[in-house]
Amino acid sequence: MKAYPQEQARLHAVVEGRVQGVNFRYYTVRTARRLGVTGWVANRWDGTVETVAEGPRAALESFLAFLHEGSPAAHVTRVNFRWEQPTGEFADFTVRYL
């Protein structure tokens, strides 16, 4: 049986709630790296957290589930997200400063 590569995807999300000052970015990086996805996470000026991640669709589904929970001290009220075409531009998952 021939093995086919997993479908690659790109997730762009903005997380609302108490998500800054609660180690949200740290846990996001840790989760992304554990799942094997690449991209970035950043605090935004309006108190939200933005992230772009690429990888296998199944891994990104798990990453999205994490975003709805957040770090232990976070209180996520909403996750706005969209699926996009992957670009392959990332080598790792990092914190960005906007």
C-alpha positions as CSV (number, residue, x, y, z in Angstrom):
1,M,0.0,0.0,0.0
2,K,1.4,3.4,-1.0
3,A,1.6,6.0,1.8
4,Y,0.3,9.5,1.0
5,P,1.6,12.6,2.8
6,Q,-0.9,14.2,5.2
7,E,-2.8,17.1,3.9
8,Q,-1.0,20.3,4.8
9,A,-3.0,23.4,5.9
10,R,-2.6,26.8,7.5
11,L,-4.5,28.1,10.4
12,H,-4.8,31.9,11.2
13,A,-6.4,32.6,14.6
14,V,-7.1,35.5,17.0
15,V,-7.8,34.5,20.6
16,E,-9.9,36.8,22.8
17,G,-10.3,36.8,26.6
18,R,-7.7,37.0,29.4
19,V,-4.9,35.8,27.2
20,Q,-2.0,38.2,27.9
21,G,0.1,38.1,31.0
22,V,-0.9,34.4,31.7
23,N,1.8,32.5,29.8
24,F,-0.4,32.0,26.8
25,R,2.3,32.5,24.3
26,Y,4.7,30.1,26.2
27,Y,2.1,27.3,26.2
28,T,1.2,28.0,22.6
29,V,4.8,27.6,21.5
30,R,5.2,24.5,23.6
31,T,2.0,23.0,22.2
32,A,2.8,23.8,18.6
33,R,6.3,22.3,18.8
34,R,4.9,19.1,20.5
35,L,2.4,18.8,17.6
36,G,5.0,19.5,15.0
37,V,3.5,22.6,13.5
38,T,5.4,25.7,12.4
39,G,4.5,29.4,12.5
40,W,4.3,32.1,15.2
41,V,2.2,33.6,18.0
42,A,2.1,37.3,19.1
43,N,0.4,39.6,21.6
44,R,-1.6,42.3,19.8
45,W,-2.1,45.9,21.0
46,D,-5.8,45.2,21.7
47,G,-5.2,42.5,24.3
48,T,-5.8,39.6,22.0
49,V,-3.3,36.9,20.8
50,E,-2.8,36.2,17.1
51,T,-1.2,33.0,15.7
52,V,-0.5,31.6,12.3
53,A,0.4,27.9,12.2
54,E,1.1,25.4,9.4
55,G,1.3,21.7,9.3
56,P,-0.8,18.5,8.9
57,R,-4.5,19.3,9.1
58,A,-4.9,16.8,12.0
59,A,-2.2,18.5,14.1
60,L,-3.7,21.9,13.4
61,E,-7.1,20.6,14.6
62,S,-5.5,19.7,17.9
63,F,-3.7,23.0,18.0
64,L,-7.1,24.8,17.5
65,A,-8.5,22.8,20.3
66,F,-5.7,24.0,22.5
67,L,-6.4,27.6,21.5
68,H,-9.9,27.3,22.9
69,E,-8.5,26.2,26.3
70,G,-5.2,28.2,26.5
71,S,-2.8,28.2,29.3
72,P,-3.9,27.2,32.8
73,A,-4.3,30.8,33.9
74,A,-6.0,32.0,30.7
75,H,-9.7,32.5,30.2
76,V,-10.5,32.2,26.5
77,T,-13.8,33.8,25.5
78,R,-13.6,33.4,21.7
79,V,-11.3,32.1,19.0
80,N,-11.8,33.7,15.5
81,F,-10.0,31.5,12.9
82,R,-9.8,30.8,9.3
83,W,-8.2,28.1,7.2
84,E,-5.8,29.2,4.5
85,Q,-3.4,27.7,1.9
86,P,-0.1,26.8,3.4
87,T,3.0,28.7,2.2
88,G,5.8,26.6,3.7
89,E,7.5,29.8,4.9
90,F,8.2,28.8,8.5
91,A,11.0,26.6,9.8
92,D,9.9,26.6,13.5
93,F,7.2,27.9,15.8
94,T,8.3,31.2,17.5
95,V,7.1,34.2,19.4
96,R,6.7,37.3,17.3
97,Y,6.6,40.9,18.4
98,L,4.1,43.0,16.5
